[in-house]
Amino acid sequence: MSLDWNVNKIKNHDQVCFTNGEMNHSTEMLIFLTMVVGINQITEKNAREFYERLAIYERLSGAFRTTHVEGGGRTEVRFTPQEVEAHIGLSTNADSLTADQFAAKIMKRLRRELA
């Protein structure tokens, strides 16, 4: 199944989601991360939960984005609550997970890493 998405309901989506006509990396990542966090649309009501699940996953796996640093190398760039809130209105056809299902997914991953 393909991942379908819609950014048209994001306030100022042309400025928030695109730079010079190209989708920005943060928006693109958030689209794919709807599958990871198990929330397929960001709303005013669930933006905090989306961010919390994302932050949990980033702490377990590392940041999903990096940036170059002077002198070579890369540094992690974690998502902020403000970035998630700026994307209120984003929706995809990803599967939804309840809080309990998400917690079980995280525990399964931790157990797999401990094995």
TAHUVEN-V791708 format. One record per pair of residues at least 12 apart in sequence whose ideal C-beta (glycine too) atoms are under 10 Angstrom apart, sorted by the first residue. I is the first residue (numbers start at 1). J is the second residue. Records with the same first field share a line. If there is no record, write none. Layout:
# TAHUVEN-V791708
I: J + J
This chain:
# TAHUVEN-V791708
1: 93 + 94 + 95
2: 93
3: 31 + 32 + 34 + 35 + 40 + 92 + 93 + 94
4: 31 + 91 + 92 + 93 + 94
5: 23 + 27 + 28 + 30 + 31 + 32 + 34 + 40 + 41 + 90 + 91 + 92 + 93 + 94
6: 31 + 41 + 89 + 90 + 91 + 92 + 93
7: 23 + 27 + 30 + 31 + 87 + 89 + 90 + 91 + 92
8: 89 + 90 + 91
9: 41 + 42 + 43 + 88 + 89 + 90 + 91
10: 27 + 42 + 86 + 87 + 88 + 89 + 90 + 91
11: 86 + 87 + 88 + 89
12: 86 + 89
13: 27 + 86 + 87 + 89 + 90
15: 86
16: 83 + 86 + 87 + 88 + 89 + 90
17: 30 + 31 + 86 + 87 + 89 + 90
25: 64 + 65 + 67 + 77
26: 64 + 65 + 77 + 79 + 80 + 83 + 84 + 86 + 87
27: 83 + 86 + 87 + 90
29: 54 + 63 + 64 + 65 + 79 + 83
30: 42 + 50 + 54 + 64 + 79 + 83 + 84 + 86 + 87 + 90 + 92
31: 87 + 90 + 91 + 92 + 94
32: 64 + 92 + 94
33: 50 + 53 + 54 + 57 + 58 + 64 + 79 + 84 + 92 + 94
34: 50 + 54 + 90 + 91 + 92 + 93 + 94 + 95 + 96
35: 92 + 93 + 94 + 95 + 97
36: 53 + 54 + 57 + 58 + 61 + 64 + 94 + 97 + 102 + 105
37: 49 + 50 + 51 + 52 + 53 + 54 + 55 + 56 + 57 + 84 + 94 + 96 + 97 + 102 + 105
38: 50 + 53 + 94 + 95 + 96 + 97 + 98 + 99 + 101 + 102 + 105
39: 51 + 53 + 54 + 90 + 92 + 94 + 95 + 96 + 97 + 102
40: 90 + 91 + 92 + 93 + 94 + 95 + 96 + 97
41: 87 + 88 + 89 + 90 + 91 + 92 + 93 + 94 + 96
42: 84 + 85 + 86 + 87 + 88 + 89 + 90 + 91 + 92
43: 88 + 89 + 90 + 91
44: 85 + 88 + 89
45: 88
46: 84 + 88
47: 81 + 84 + 85 + 86 + 87 + 88 + 90
48: 81 + 84 + 85
49: 84 + 99 + 102
50: 79 + 81 + 84 + 85 + 87 + 88 + 90
51: 79 + 80 + 81 + 82 + 83 + 84 + 85
52: 81 + 84 + 99 + 102
53: 97 + 99 + 102 + 103 + 105 + 106
54: 78 + 79 + 80 + 81 + 83 + 84
55: 78 + 79 + 80 + 81 + 84
56: 102 + 103 + 106
57: 79 + 102 + 105 + 106 + 109
58: 76 + 77 + 78 + 79
59: 78
60: 106 + 109 + 110 + 113
61: 109 + 113
62: 76 + 78
63: 75 + 76 + 77 + 78 + 79
64: 76 + 77 + 78 + 79
65: 77 + 78 + 79
